[in-house]
Each structure stands twice: as C-alpha cells, then as structure tokens.
Amino acid sequence: MASGSRLGHWADKLAVEAEPGLTSTQLLLTNHDLKPVEKARRQWGPWNFVGFWIADSFNINTWMISSSMIVAGLSWWQAWLCVWFGYAIAACFVVLTGRIGAVYHIGFPVVGRSSFGIWGSLWPVFNRAAMACIWYGVQAYIGGHCVYIMLRSIWLSWDRDKIPNTFSTEATTTADYASFFIFWLCSLPALWFPVHKIRHLFTVKSYFVPVCGVAFLVWAVVRAGGIGPIVKQGNTVHGGDLAWEMIKGIMSSIANFATLIVNAPDFSRFAIKPKDALWSQLLTIPIGFAVTSFIGIIVSSSSQVVYEEAIWDPLDLLDKFIDDGGSGQRFGVFVIATGFALAQLGTNIAANSVSAGTDMTALLPRFINIRRGGYICAAVGLAMCPYNLLTDSNQFTTYLSAYSVFLSSIAGVMVCDYYFVRRGYLEIKELYDGRKTGPYYYTFGIHWRAYVAYFAGIMINVVGFAGAVGTEVPIGATYVYNVNFFGGFLVSSGVYWTLCKFFPVPATSERWMEVGDEIDELRVAYDTNSTDEFDEERAAGGPSFKKHEEPKVS
C-alpha cells in the first residue's frame, strides 16, 4: 500500500497542468497545451507569420533543393521556376490546413480527431512525431557543421583532419561530433519558451539571417568577378525528359513542405485573427524560399569560377574560404556561419521540436506537454546518431521524400473532412470527449472511412516508391510516383468524400459554418451523470458558444 501510495504521489507530481474535474478517459485526451488557445495566448499577427517563414526559408536544405534540380539537368531559370511553382502550391496547402487551427485555435493532434477518430488520430500523430524526431537529429547535425565552421574560423587547429578521430565509423569524426553536440546543447534553452513567445526568435532570425545570405552572395560574386558559368549554361535534358524533370523539381519542393503542411495548425492556432494566417503565409512562403534558392544558385555558380567546381553545399564553400583567406576573411566566414547556425536552430524548432512536442502531448497528455515533448525530441535526436543516416545522403533524401506519400494521405483526409464533409463546422468540446456517444468516437474510437481513404492514398504510390529505392517497376508506376504528393492527396480525399457520401458521418453542417470565433476559455470537463451537458450549455448560449445558433446537421 505504501509503495502504491508513493507511486501515486510521484505520478501526481509529474502530471502536467490540466483542467480540474476531468475523468480518467479525458486525462488521456487533454491538457493545457492541447486545449484551444485562449485569447491571452493568441499573439501571432500577420508580421509574425511573415517573420516565421522568412526565418524558416533560410536553411541549408532550401539552399540545396534547386541545386539538385540543376544537377539533374535543368537550367538555372528552369530550376528557379520549379521552386516558385512548388512553394506556391505548398503555400496553398499550408493555408488550407492552417485555417483550421486559425479558426478553432486547435493543433494538428486535435484536428485529426474529427477525421480519424478520437483514438484513431493517434496513428497519424505518432507518424508525425517520429518523423519530427528523426528530422530534429538530422537538422541538428547539419547545425553542428555550422558550429564546426565557426570554431575553425577562430582556431584553424579545429580541423577534422588534424584532431585525432576516436570514432570507429566513417560516418563522423571527433571534431564533427563535438560540433554537433555543442549545437545540440546550445539549442536546449530555446526549447523552454512557450510557442506563443518564440515568435521573437523568428523575428530576430528574419532580420539577421537574410543579411548574412545576401552578404555571402555579394562576397562570392565579387571573388568570382561575375555570376559564373552556371547561369549561362542551358538545360542538358530535353523533350519529355525535361518536362518530367521539371515536374519532379516542383514535387521535391512540395515534398520538402510535407511535414509542415500537416502540422500547420500547431502554429496557426496562435493567430490573433484567422486572416492573419492567410495572405502572410500565401505570399511569404514562395517569395522567401525562391529568394533563398536564387542565392544558392548564384553562389554555387560563382564557386565554379573560383574553385573550378560547383560547390552546392554553402558550408563546404565557407570551409574553403577559411583555407585561402586571412583573419578578415575568417571573421566574415564566422558571421555567415553564425547566421546559418541560427537558421538551423529556428528551422529545427519550427518544423521539428514544437511539432514533436505537440504530437507527444496528444500521445500522453497527462505527463507530457509541448515543452517536455520538445526535450524528448531533442534527446531522441541525439541518441539516434543522425550521422549514420547521412552516410548516403542521396538514399536518405529518397526515403524522407518518399515519406511525403504517407503525410499527403493524412492531409487529404483532413482537408476533405473540414472543407467538403463538415463545411467548416466542428463541435470543439466533443473533440475532447472519449464517450461512445460522442460524434467523433465512430467505431471503437476509430474512423474506418478515414483509414480506408488513408491506405488508398498510400497504395497508389507504393509501386512507384519501390522503384525509387531501386526495384524495377513499370514506367507507369514511376510516372504516378513522380506526382506522389498530389496522387496521395487527391486519392485519399476523393475516397474519403465518397465514403462519407454513402455512409454519412454525424456533426456536419449543410452550409458553410465556422463557429471558432465563439470559443474562448473552453471547459472540456463534463458531468458523467449527464451526457447532455454540452447541448444544454450550447442551447443556453454559454461561454463556449456565445451567440451560437445550431446549424442543421446531416
């Protein structure tokens, strides 16, 4: 009895903040970070979203996406055109999923409950959390390379070829791992701040990092005495191959955004007003990523003049600048590398730690909040030894890009459920209700229509995915896989809409009906003796549903 009492005592100590009066089932569904964001924490205005995406666009991955298109045979302007189209389309998807969070102020794990079911949503959430942890480690290791350049610009002795290597694997060296650990350790304080306050980090990053990028551009062009030969050479593929390479270029830009498309509500829920998350994102995403890609193209083109080879990784180019320059040049390298390190930090928080933290909150809400989830994500990112995944960067990129197939199916179901099946109407309190009578409980808490659609969106790309990793497949399957995100999104959303048409779901509106502006300080606890408490509060125009008229439901 004593040991059980002590165990219960420590369980209560470790429990995170939650609303009083919750049942044991509800403790598996909610805590403070999962509830709709109250007005006091809705602090993201349009310029915060602008700063967020400008900050996110300046990172190493963005820099190199257009380079992969040029290596594949496109000219610089064709690659840049693909970047514009790809990120413009990605921005539309972000706005579509982000509006749900901006209107109802709920994150991706809660949004998923309306379409996948109260318990069925845990699988998509787990998928997103696992990918966030993997990406956190990878992005942190790239950030470690930035730290390596910073340290080497100060001490030339900090060289992977001069420092004795204590690692038996060829995947990393002592100098690289130490730099990675320094970046990882210095990132931890940034994970402490709540989401509605880290907008200040993105504001600082949006001012400092682009200046570093432009300085790098000017420096490289001046050293080369011009913009270099890459911008003068044409495409090396023609006809049908050219068309498919451009399609793949567009899709690679969208695939780079697949994770952010799914979890866009995690940030948009902090918007002051829904329109604050509309044009700010729709315009900034393609512009920010296109400008970063353009800088990457010109810098790499200039490197071909200076070093007689196109260097697509900006950190490798900075490393060369250290070798052939004096103290003044090394100081310039240090400042630019610092900008890239800050860029990696902001990207890791935006795309990975906050997303993983939010997702883990939904997986174990009684003991995990966003802050704790972010630190768990960081621990996994360190423990997974990300350098092993980067030994073959091409293969790793192939697998991660292929994962957009799974995420596109999730996004397809979510978007179709909100816009075409429910027409914007969500009963928010019911998304935290684990009772079988709830409209989002479906069958054993799992929505079978959503899972049929989800697997249908995956299956259309399975054969093409096998071809992408080296298996010989029919050319038709390869063509389908070349448009994998669109294929998965359209098939999953189409199947979901059809199933809901023949097998109607509850809590849907016959006309467009968004009631998120009526929600503030929502109480999700209910009286277990009364299953109609929610309906009574709504009918009385309670604090959760002021001025709300009941829509017609199908």
C-alpha positions in Angstrom: 0.0 0.0 0.0 2.8 2.3 0.9 4.6 1.7 -2.4 1.4 2.3 -4.3 0.8 5.5 -2.4 4.3 6.7 -3.2 3.8 5.8 -6.9 0.6 7.8 -7.0 2.3 10.7 -5.3 5.1 10.8 -7.9 2.6 10.4 -10.7 0.7 13.4 -9.4 4.0 15.3 -9.1 4.9 14.5 -12.7 1.5 15.3 -14.1 1.3 18.4 -16.2 -1.2 21.2 -15.9 -4.8 20.2 -16.8 -8.3 21.4 -16.1 -9.9 20.2 -12.9 -12.8 17.8 -13.0 -11.5 15.6 -15.9 -12.4 11.9 -16.0 -9.7 9.3 -16.3 -10.5 9.0 -20.0 -10.3 12.7 -20.6 -6.9 12.8 -18.9 -5.8 10.7 -22.0 -7.2 13.3 -24.3 -6.4 16.7 -23.0 -4.1 19.0 -21.0 -3.5 22.8 -21.1 -1.4 22.6 -24.3 -4.0 20.6 -26.2 -6.9 22.8 -25.3 -8.0 25.6 -27.7 -5.6 28.6 -27.3 -7.4 31.2 -25.2 -7.3 34.9 -26.3 -4.4 35.8 -24.0 -2.1 33.5 -25.9 -3.2 34.4 -29.4 -0.3 36.7 -30.1 0.7 35.9 -33.7 -0.2 38.7 -36.1 0.5 38.7 -39.8 4.0 40.0 -39.5 4.9 37.2 -37.1 3.9 34.7 -39.8 6.0 36.7 -42.3 9.0 36.6 -40.0 8.4 32.9 -39.2 8.5 31.9 -42.9 11.4 34.2 -43.9 13.3 32.7 -41.0 12.4 29.1 -42.0 13.3 29.6 -45.7 16.9 30.4 -44.9 18.3 27.0 -44.1 20.7 24.5 -45.8 18.0 22.2 -47.2 16.3 25.1 -49.1 19.7 26.3 -50.4 20.3 22.9 -52.0 16.9 21.9 -53.4 17.4 24.0 -56.5 20.9 22.7 -56.9 19.6 19.1 -57.1 17.4 20.2 -60.0 20.4 21.7 -61.9 22.4 18.6 -61.3 19.5 16.6 -62.8 19.8 18.6 -66.0 17.7 21.8 -65.7 19.0 25.2 -66.4 19.1 27.7 -63.5 16.0 29.5 -64.5 14.0 26.3 -65.0 15.0 25.1 -61.6 14.1 28.5 -60.1 10.7 28.3 -61.9 10.1 24.9 -60.3 10.9 26.4 -56.9 8.3 29.2 -57.4 5.6 26.8 -58.6 6.4 24.2 -55.9 6.4 26.5 -53.0 3.4 28.5 -54.2 1.4 25.2 -54.3 2.9 24.3 -50.8 1.7 27.6 -49.5 -1.8 26.9 -50.6 -1.8 23.6 -48.8 -0.4 25.3 -45.6 -3.1 27.9 -45.7 -5.8 25.1 -46.2 -4.7 23.1 -43.2 -3.6 26.1 -41.2 -7.0 27.8 -41.4 -8.5 25.0 -39.2 -6.1 26.0 -36.4 -6.5 29.7 -37.0 -10.3 29.5 -36.8 -10.7 27.0 -33.9 -7.3 27.5 -32.2 -6.5 23.8 -32.0 -3.4 22.0 -33.1 -2.9 19.1 -35.6 -3.4 16.3 -33.0 -6.9 17.6 -32.1 -7.8 18.5 -35.7 -7.0 14.9 -36.6 -9.6 13.6 -34.1 -12.5 14.9 -36.2 -11.4 13.0 -39.3 -9.6 9.9 -37.9 -11.5 9.5 -34.7 -10.8 10.2 -31.0 -8.3 7.2 -30.8 -7.7 6.7 -34.5 -5.9 10.0 -34.7 -3.1 8.6 -32.6 -1.5 6.8 -35.5 -1.1 9.9 -37.7 0.1 11.8 -34.7 2.7 9.1 -33.9 3.8 9.2 -37.6 4.4 12.9 -37.5 6.1 12.8 -34.1 8.5 10.0 -35.2 9.5 12.0 -38.3 10.0 15.2 -36.3 12.4 13.4 -34.0 14.4 12.0 -36.9 14.5 15.3 -38.7 15.5 17.1 -35.5 18.6 14.9 -35.2 19.5 15.4 -38.9 19.0 19.2 -38.8 20.9 19.4 -35.6 23.8 17.5 -37.2 23.8 20.0 -40.1 23.7 22.8 -37.5 26.8 21.1 -35.9 28.5 21.6 -39.2 27.8 25.3 -38.9 29.4 25.3 -35.5 32.4 23.4 -36.9 32.9 26.2 -39.5 32.5 28.8 -36.7 35.1 27.2 -34.5 37.5 26.6 -37.4 37.3 30.2 -38.4 38.6 31.1 -34.9 41.0 28.2 -34.4 42.5 26.7 -37.6 43.6 23.8 -35.5 39.9 22.8 -35.1 40.2 20.6 -38.2 38.7 17.1 -38.6 41.9 16.0 -40.4 44.1 17.2 -37.5 42.1 16.3 -34.4 42.6 12.5 -33.6 39.4 10.6 -34.5 38.1 8.4 -31.8 35.1 7.1 -33.8 35.4 3.7 -35.5 32.7 4.6 -38.0 33.5 6.6 -41.1 30.2 8.4 -40.7 31.6 11.1 -38.4 34.7 12.3 -36.7 35.6 13.6 -33.3 35.6 17.2 -34.5 32.2 16.8 -36.3 30.5 15.1 -33.4 31.8 17.6 -30.8 30.5 20.4 -33.0 27.2 18.6 -33.3 27.0 18.2 -29.5 27.7 21.9 -29.0 24.9 22.9 -31.3 22.6 20.4 -29.7 23.4 21.6 -26.2 23.1 25.3 -27.1 19.6 24.6 -28.6 18.2 23.3 -25.4 17.4 26.7 -23.8 15.4 27.7 -26.9 13.1 24.7 -26.3 12.0 26.1 -22.9 9.9 29.0 -24.2 6.2 28.5 -24.9 5.1 28.6 -28.6 3.3 31.9 -28.4 6.6 33.6 -27.3 9.1 32.0 -29.6 7.8 34.3 -32.4 10.5 36.7 -31.2 13.2 34.2 -32.2 11.9 34.1 -35.7 11.7 37.9 -35.8 15.4 38.1 -34.9 16.3 35.4 -37.4 14.3 37.0 -40.2 16.5 40.2 -39.8 19.9 38.6 -39.2 20.0 35.5 -41.4 18.9 37.1 -44.8 21.6 39.8 -44.3 24.1 37.0 -43.9 22.8 35.3 -47.0 23.0 38.4 -49.1 26.5 39.2 -47.8 27.6 35.7 -48.8 26.0 36.2 -52.3 27.9 39.5 -52.8 31.1 38.1 -51.5 31.0 35.0 -53.8 30.1 37.1 -56.9 32.9 39.6 -56.2 35.5 36.8 -55.7 34.4 35.2 -59.0 34.4 38.5 -60.8 30.9 37.8 -62.0 28.0 35.5 -61.6 29.7 32.5 -63.1 29.0 30.0 -65.8 26.1 28.1 -64.3 23.7 30.9 -65.0 24.8 30.9 -68.6 24.5 27.2 -69.4 21.3 25.7 -70.7 19.4 22.6 -69.7 21.0 19.2 -70.5 17.7 17.3 -70.8 15.2 17.8 -73.5 11.7 16.9 -74.6 9.7 14.6 -72.4 12.6 14.1 -70.0 12.8 17.9 -69.5 9.0 18.0 -68.7 9.3 15.2 -66.1 12.4 16.7 -64.5 10.5 19.9 -64.0 7.6 18.1 -62.5 9.9 16.2 -60.2 11.5 19.6 -59.3 8.1 21.0 -58.4 7.3 17.9 -56.4 10.6 18.0 -54.5 9.7 21.5 -53.3 6.3 20.4 -52.1 7.8 17.2 -50.5 10.2 19.5 -48.5 7.0 21.0 -47.1 5.0 17.8 -46.5 5.6 17.8 -42.7 4.8 21.5 -42.3 1.6 21.1 -44.4 0.2 18.5 -41.9 1.1 20.3 -38.7 0.4 23.9 -39.9 -2.4 24.2 -37.3 0.2 23.9 -34.5 1.3 27.4 -35.2 -1.7 29.0 -36.9 -3.8 28.3 -33.7 -1.9 31.2 -32.1 -3.1 33.7 -34.7 -4.9 36.7 -33.4 -7.4 36.5 -36.2 -7.9 33.8 -38.9 -7.0 36.3 -41.7 -3.6 36.9 -40.0 -2.6 33.4 -41.2 -3.8 33.8 -44.7 -2.0 36.3 -47.0 1.0 36.5 -44.8 1.7 32.8 -45.5 0.4 32.6 -49.0 2.8 35.3 -50.2 5.8 34.9 -47.9 6.4 31.2 -48.4 7.0 31.2 -52.2 8.9 34.6 -52.1 11.1 33.6 -49.2 12.0 30.1 -50.5 12.5 31.4 -54.0 14.9 34.2 -52.9 16.9 31.7 -50.8 17.1 29.3 -53.7 18.3 32.1 -56.1 21.1 33.0 -53.7 22.1 29.3 -53.6 22.2 29.1 -57.4 24.3 32.2 -57.9 26.7 31.4 -55.1 27.3 27.9 -56.4 27.7 29.3 -59.9 30.4 31.7 -58.6 32.2 28.8 -56.8 32.7 27.1 -60.2 34.9 30.1 -61.3 36.8 30.4 -58.0 37.5 26.6 -57.4 36.7 25.1 -60.8 33.9 23.1 -59.4 30.3 23.8 -58.5 30.0 23.6 -54.7 26.3 23.2 -53.8 26.7 23.0 -50.0 27.3 26.5 -48.7 29.1 25.2 -45.6 31.7 23.4 -47.8 32.2 26.6 -49.7 32.7 28.6 -46.4 35.2 25.9 -45.4 37.3 26.6 -48.5 37.1 30.4 -47.8 38.8 29.7 -44.5 41.7 27.9 -46.1 42.6 30.6 -48.6 41.9 33.8 -46.6 43.4 35.8 -43.8 41.9 36.9 -40.4 39.5 39.3 -42.0 38.1 36.7 -44.3 37.8 34.2 -41.4 35.8 36.8 -39.5 33.4 37.1 -42.4 33.1 33.3 -42.5 32.3 33.3 -38.8 29.5 35.8 -39.1 27.9 34.0 -42.0 28.3 30.6 -40.4 26.6 32.0 -37.3 23.7 33.1 -39.4 23.4 29.6 -40.8 23.6 28.1 -37.3 20.7 30.4 -36.2 18.8 29.4 -39.3 19.2 25.8 -38.5 18.1 26.4 -34.9 14.9 28.3 -36.0 14.1 25.6 -38.6 14.6 22.8 -36.1 12.2 24.5 -33.6 9.6 25.4 -36.2 9.5 22.2 -38.1 10.5 19.6 -35.5 10.7 20.3 -31.8 7.3 22.2 -31.5 5.7 19.7 -33.8 7.1 16.7 -31.9 6.2 18.3 -28.6 2.6 18.9 -29.7 2.2 15.4 -31.0 3.7 13.8 -28.0 1.3 15.8 -25.8 -1.5 14.1 -27.6 0.1 10.6 -27.1 0.5 11.0 -23.3 -1.3 14.2 -22.3 -1.2 13.6 -18.5 2.6 13.6 -18.3 3.8 15.4 -21.5 3.3 19.0 -22.6 4.9 20.8 -25.5 8.0 21.8 -23.5 8.6 18.2 -22.3 7.9 16.8 -25.7 10.4 19.1 -27.2 13.1 18.0 -24.9 12.2 14.3 -25.5 12.5 15.1 -29.2 16.0 16.6 -28.6 17.1 13.5 -26.6 15.9 11.2 -29.4 17.7 13.3 -32.0 20.9 12.9 -30.0 20.5 9.2 -29.2 19.7 8.2 -32.8 23.2 9.1 -34.0 22.0 11.1 -37.1 25.4 10.9 -38.8 24.7 7.2 -39.6 21.7 8.3 -41.6 23.7 10.9 -43.5 26.4 8.4 -44.7 24.5 8.1 -48.0 22.7 11.5 -48.4 21.0 10.6 -51.6 19.4 7.4 -50.3 18.4 9.2 -47.1 16.8 12.0 -49.0 14.9 9.5 -51.2 13.4 7.8 -48.1 12.5 11.1 -46.4 10.9 12.5 -49.6 9.0 9.3 -50.0 7.5 9.8 -46.6 5.5 12.6 -48.1 3.3 9.9 -49.6 2.1 9.0 -46.1 1.7 12.6 -45.0 -0.2 13.6 -48.2 -2.8 10.9 -47.4 -3.2 12.4 -43.9 -3.5 15.9 -45.3 -6.0 14.7 -47.9 -8.4 13.3 -45.3 -8.0 16.3 -43.0 -8.8 18.9 -45.8 -11.7 16.9 -47.3 -13.2 16.3 -43.8 -13.1 20.0 -42.9 -14.0 21.7 -46.1 -16.2 19.3 -48.0 -17.7 17.0 -45.5 -18.2 19.2 -42.4 -18.2 22.5 -44.3 -16.2 24.2 -41.6 -18.3 23.1 -38.6 -16.6 21.4 -35.6 -18.0 20.7 -32.2 -14.8 21.5 -30.3 -15.8 20.2 -26.9 -16.6 16.8 -28.4 -13.0 16.5 -29.7 -12.1 16.0 -26.1 -14.9 13.6 -25.3 -13.9 9.9 -25.0 -17.5 8.7 -24.5 -19.0 6.3 -27.1 -21.9 8.7 -27.7 -19.6 11.5 -29.0 -19.8 12.3 -32.7 -16.1 11.7 -33.2 -16.0 8.4 -31.5 -17.1 6.5 -34.6 -16.3 2.7 -34.2 -14.2 2.0 -31.1 -12.8 5.5 -31.4 -11.5 4.9 -34.9 -13.0 6.3 -38.1 -12.8 3.5 -40.6 -13.7 5.7 -43.6 -10.6 7.9 -42.9 -8.4 4.8 -42.7 -9.7 3.3 -45.9 -9.0 6.7 -47.6 -5.6 6.9 -46.0 -4.5 3.5 -47.2 -5.9 4.2 -50.7 -3.8 7.3 -50.9 -0.7 5.3 -49.9 -1.4 2.3 -52.2 -1.4 4.4 -55.4 2.2 5.2 -54.7 3.6 2.0 -53.2 4.8 0.5 -56.5 6.5 3.8 -57.5 8.1 4.1 -54.1 9.6 0.6 -54.6 11.1 1.9 -57.9 12.5 5.0 -56.2 14.6 2.8 -53.8 16.0 0.6 -56.5 13.4 -2.0 -57.5 12.5 -2.4 -61.2 8.9 -1.3 -61.7 6.6 -0.4 -64.7 7.2 3.0 -66.1 3.6 4.0 -65.4 4.1 3.5 -61.7 7.1 5.7 -61.9 5.1 8.4 -63.6 2.4 8.2 -60.9 5.1 8.4 -58.2 6.6 11.4 -59.8 3.5 13.3 -58.6 3.3 11.4 -55.3 2.0 14.2 -53.1 -0.8 15.1 -55.5 -1.6 11.4 -56.1 -1.8 10.6 -52.4 -3.7 13.8 -51.5 -6.3 13.6 -54.3 -7.0 9.8 -53.9 -7.3 9.9 -50.1 -9.6 13.0 -50.2 -11.7 11.6 -53.1 -12.1 8.2 -51.4 -13.0 9.9 -48.1 -15.6 12.2 -49.6 -17.2 9.2 -51.5 -17.4 7.1 -48.4 -18.9 9.9 -46.3 -21.4 10.5 -49.1 -22.6 6.9 -49.0 -22.1 6.4 -45.2 -22.8 9.8 -43.6 -21.0 11.0 -40.5 -22.5 13.0 -37.6 -21.9 16.6 -36.7 -21.8 18.0 -40.2 -23.4 21.2 -41.5 -25.5 21.6 -44.6 -24.0 25.1 -45.2 -20.6 26.7 -44.5 -20.5 27.1 -40.7 -17.3 28.1 -38.9 -18.0 28.9 -35.2 -14.5 29.1 -33.9 -14.7 32.8 -33.1 -17.2 31.9 -30.3 -14.7 29.8 -28.4 -12.7 31.2 -25.5 -11.5 29.5 -22.3 -13.3 26.3 -23.3 -14.1 24.0 -20.5 -13.9 20.4 -21.5 -14.8 18.6 -18.2 -18.2 17.2 -18.1 -20.6 15.7 -15.6 -20.6 11.9 -16.2 -24.2 11.7 -15.0 -25.4 14.0 -17.8 -24.5 13.2 -21.4 -26.4 16.3 -22.5 -24.4 18.9 -20.6 -22.7 20.2 -23.8 -26.0 20.5 -25.6 -27.5 22.4 -22.6 -24.6 24.8 -22.4 -24.8 25.4 -26.2 -28.5 26.0 -26.1 -28.2 28.4 -23.2 -25.5 30.4 -25.1 -22.8 29.6 -22.5 -19.3 30.9 -22.5 -18.1 28.4 -25.1 -20.8 29.2 -27.6 -21.9 32.8 -27.3 -24.5 33.9 -29.9 -24.3 30.5 -31.5 -27.3 29.2 -33.5 -27.4 25.4 -34.0 -26.7 24.6 -37.7 -28.6 22.0 -39.5 -26.7 18.7 -39.3 -26.8 15.8 -41.7 
